[in-house]
């Protein structure tokens, strides 16, 4: 019997928590071996991986100074995402949000919800006045107001409302906090067989390459899922329970190439972060549980490639693999069913309702991951349920609903 998830006391409204944790899934329980009813799998939900904290801080112009700075730090946090209530700058000036090393820097020349300026970074919106900058990995965000020239009329600019005001920020939980916030169903089937994608760069180069199109989704600054590019145009897929509305999309960011540079190195790259653009089609949790959408700054993620759909039914015992961001960690590849290799992941239950079943390991944050057929290196299912077996919606059913909205035809010479 699964324990009822324990909700931590977070500095966010109850209504927001209700959006993150969907209610019961109106779906027939997949049968167990021999067609008998299996124990009900855990209801899909977005893992809670962070919290929102209030802050009241202002960045003002300083007389004769070219910059002023504010540091937001939460020791041990996995990310910090700063929310601005307002930004009003003199022409040529800018605000940056960066990690202390300067590896990540996000730039805004004003409030992008009012007018986006050339050179502005992506941003997210969260149902209130203002906007949030892209998150920075790590426990510290440095917010700096850069002036193109020294302003000797700084006091007058302040009286006229120039500068920026930070009213809150999101911070990512530590690993222990995330574990406490997300009691898990049994979705790691035996010894956890997942490894960093870099571990397979030489031995399984095609599987490694296909995983590049997979991104970590930060849901509303608070939750974690997986999303991926589909087809040749600006289209991406994840689960509907990871994106219930257009507002959820506008509040989400997607991080490509968040993976360790070396096998077991604990040295993830920053990669590329983009925000959501248009929610194109949803199928609810009670049906196929998918969300098809597009992103801003599409050109910046084309370098990571894309995935295509294998429009057929799965077959028993065919080999599969799953790249994804379980436990909000850098991307890992579920290729073997057990830690020490041996048996490749495979299809165990071909069809149960809309699902196909497998013992390929997953965990919270893997929701939305693509399940790829090793024979074609194309997607045959959309992962969305844990419980051993774990379950994905058969992509043949999804394709019937979105075929006119994607370009699923690989270019000549690409399989």
N, C-alpha and C positions, 0 to 999 in steps of 0.2 A: 504494500500500500504506500502510495506516495504521500509525503507530508505536505500539508498546505503551506505554500510559500510564505515566508515571514517578510513583511514589508518594513524596511528601515524607516525611521523618522527622518524624512528628507525636507530640505528647505524649498519645497515646491508645492503648488496647490494640489489638493486631492484630485481635482478633475484631470490634471496632467498625468497622475499615476494611473488613473483609470484608462487613459488612452494607451499607456505603455503596456499594461497588462490586460490583454483581451479576455473576454468572458468565455464560457464553455463553448467548445466547438461542436456544432450540430452535424456530426459526421458518423456514419456507421463505423463501429470499432472493427479494425482489420482482423480477419480470422487468424487463428494460430495454425500450427501444423495440422493437416488433415481437414481443414475447413472449420474447426471448432472455434468458438469465440475466444479471443485472447483477452488478457487483462487490458483495460483501457490505457492507452499511452497517455503520457502527461499532455495537458493542453498546451499548444504552442504559445509562447510569450516571448517578448523581447527582454533579454537580460538587462537588468538595471546595473549600469557600470559607472554611474556618477551621480552627483547631486548639484543642485543650483544653490548658490549662496548669495545673500544680499551684500551689497557694498555701496557706499556713497563716497565717491572720490571724484575730484575735478582736476583736469589738466588745463591750466591757464597760460596765456602768454606772459613771459617774464620780461621786464624792462631790459632791453639791450641784449637779451639772450637769444641764441638760435634754436634752443631746444629745451624742453622740460620733460620730465620722466616720472612714470609711476610703475612700481613693481607689484605684481600680484603673485604671491607664492603660497603654495599649500604643500608642505614637506611630504614627500612620498607619493604624491598624486601622479597618475599616469598621463594626464593631460590637463591643460587649463584653457578655457574658452571664454573670452572676455565679451560682455554685452555692454553696448553703449546706449544710453538713453538719448544722447544727442551728440552731434558733431557739427560744428560750424567753424570753418576755417577761412582765413584770408586767401586770396588767389595765389596759387603757387605753393601753398603750404600743404602738409600731409600729416597723417597719423600712421604710425606703424605699430604692429603687435608682433613680437618676436620672442624666440627663446634666447637665453643669455648668450649662447655662442653665435647667434646670428645665422644658424643653419636654416631656420624657418623664419621668414619675414613676410608679413601680410600688410598691404598698404591701402590707405583710404584717403581720398582728397576731400572728403565731406561725407554726408550721410548718403550711402548708395541707394537707400530706399526712396530718396527724393530725386536723385539724379546720379547715374553712374558715370564717373569720369574715366578718361583714358588712363590706363595704368592701375586702376583699382583691382584689388584681389577679390575673389569670391566672398560671399557673406551668407549668413542665414538669418531668418526672421522667426520670431517666437511669440506671436500673438500679442505683442505690446509695442509701444512706440520705440523706435530705434532698431538696432540690428546687432548681431553678434559677428565678431571676426571669426575666421577659421581657427580651430583649436591649434595649440602648439603642443607637441609631445613633451612630456616631462612635467615637472612640478612648478615651473616658474614662467610667467609671461611678463615681458617688459613692454610697456606701452609708452611710446615717445611721440611728442608733438614736435615736428620739425618745421621750422620757419625758413622760408627761402631767403629772408633777410631779417636782421634784428629789428624788432618793433619797439620803438621808443614810446609809442602810444599804447603800451600794454594795458594800462589801467582803463583807458577808454574802450579798448577791445573787450575787456572783461565786462564792463558795464553794458555793452551792447550784446552780450551773450556769446561772444566768440570763445572757442576752446572746445573741450570735450568733457562729457560726464559719464562715468562708469557707474551703473546702478546694480550690477550683479555679475557673477561669473559662474561657469560650470567647472567642476574639477572631477577628474577621473579617480575612481576608487583604487586603493591598493589591492593587491591580489587577495589578501585576507578579507578586506571589506567586501569585495565582489563575491567571494565564496559565501560569506554570511548572508548577503542580500539575495542569493540565487541558489537555494537548495535544489539539487539536481536530480532528475530522473536517471535511470540507468541507461545511458546512451553510449558509454564507452564499453563495448562488448568484449570483455576480457581485458588483456593487457593493451593499453592504449598504443595503437599502431601508427599514430600520426607523427610526422617529422617535418622539420623545416623544409620548404620547397627546395632550398639550395642543396639539400642532401641528395636530390635526384637529378641535378643538372647534368651530370655525366652519364649516369646509369639509365635514366629515363628522360632523355632530352625533349621528347614530344610532350609528355605529361608536364614537364617543367615549363615548357613554352606556353602551353595552353592556360596554365594557371595565371599567367601575367594579366589576363583580362578580368581578373577577379579583384574586387575592392572591399575594404572594410567600410561599413556604413555606421556612422555615429548618428543615432536617432534622437533628434531634439536635444542634443547635448547630454543625454542621460542614458541612452540604451545602445545596444550593439547588435548588428546583423551583418550579413554578407550580401553583396550585390555584384553584378557582372554585366559586361557589354554583350549584346546579342546582335548579330548581323552586321551589315556594312555601314549603317547609318547611325545617327545619334539616338540609340535605344539601349536601355538597360532593364534588367529584371531583378526582382527580389520577391519576397513573400508579401502578401497583402497585410498580414499581421505585423509586418515591419514598417508598413506605410499605409495607414488607413484613410488618408485624405490628402488633398493638395497641400493643406497646411502642414502636414507631417513632412511632405517632400521639401517644402520651403525651409523647414527647420532642420534638415538633415545635411550632412556632408559625407563625401565618398573619397576614400583615400586609396589610391592605386600604388602599387609597388611598396606597400608596407610589409616588408619581409626581410628576414635576416640575410646579410650579405654572405655569410658562411654557414655551413651546417653546424647547428648547435652553438653558434657564436654569440647569441644574445646581442646582436649588433644591427637592429633593424634600420633600414633606410627610411628617410622621411617620405620619399615618393612625391606624389602629386595629389593635392586635395581640390575637389570641385564641389559645387553646390547643385541642388536640384533645380530644374527648369520647368518642365511640363509633365503633369500626371496624365498619361494617355489612356490607360485602361486598367481597371481593377476587377479581380474576381474574388469574392469574399472568402473568409475562412471556412464557411459552410459549403463552399464549392471547390474551386481549384487553388485558392490561396496564392494568387500572384499579383504583382504590380508591375506594369510596363510604364517606363518613364524616360525622360531625357534629362541631360545635365547642361549647365553652363560651361563655357570654356572647353567645348568638346575637342577642339584641336589639341589641347594640352594632354589628353589621355589617349589619342589615337596611336601613340607610340607603343602602347601596351597590347595592341592587338584586340581580337574579338573572338567570340565563340559562335558556333552555328548549331542549330537544332537538328537532331537525328529523328526525323519524323516517321517513327515506327514504334511498334510495341517492344518492350524489353523481352529478352529470352532467358529462360532458366539457366542459372550458373554462368552467365556471361560476365566477363571481367569488367569492373568499373573502377573509377577513382573519383575523389571529391577534394578539390581545393577550397579552403575557406578560412574564416577568422574566428574559430571557436575560442571561447573564454577571452575575447577581445585581444588575443595575442597576435603577433606577426603571423603572416599566412603560413599554414601548414598543409601538407598533402596527405590525405588518407588513401594510401595505396595498398597496404597490407592490413589484414584483419587483426594481426597480433604484432606486438612490439618487435619481436625478433624476426620479422619477415615470414617466409614460408608461404602461407595461403594468401593469394591476392584477394582483394575485395571482389565480391560477386553479387549478382542478383539472387536472392533467396526466394522471395515471393513475387511472381511475375506481375500479378494484378490482384488488388483487393480494393474494391470501390474504385476511386480515382488514383490510388496509390500503387507504387511498387516498393518492395521491402528488401533490406540488406543489413548486414552486420558491420558495414564500414563505420568506423568510429566517428562520433560527432559530439558536440556539446553546445551549451548556450553561446550564441553568437554565430553558429553555423547556419541558422535559419536564413534561407535564401540562397544557399550554396548550390552550384551546378553539380549534378551527378553525370559524369561523362562515361560513355562507352569506350572501352579500350580499343575496340575494333575500328571505330571511326574517329575517335577523339572529338566527338560531338556530344551535345547534351541530350540525355534521354529522360532526365527527371529533375525536378526542382525540390531540393531537400527542405522539409518543413516540420518533421516530427521525430522526436527521439523515443526510446523505450526498449530497444533491443528485441526484435528488429527495429531499425530506424526506417523512416518512410519518406518518400518523395512523390510529389504529384507527377504522373506520367506526362512527359513533355508533348506527346502526340495530342493529348487533350488540350493543352495550352495552345499549341500551334493552330488548332482549328479556330480558336478565337482571335488570334493576333496575326495570322498569316498576311493579312492585307496591310498591316502596320509596320512590318519589318522587312528587310531585304536579307533573306536567308540563303542567298546564292553566293557561294564563295567565288572570288575572281578566278579566272583561268589559271590553272597550275597550282591552286591552293586547295588542299583536301579539307 
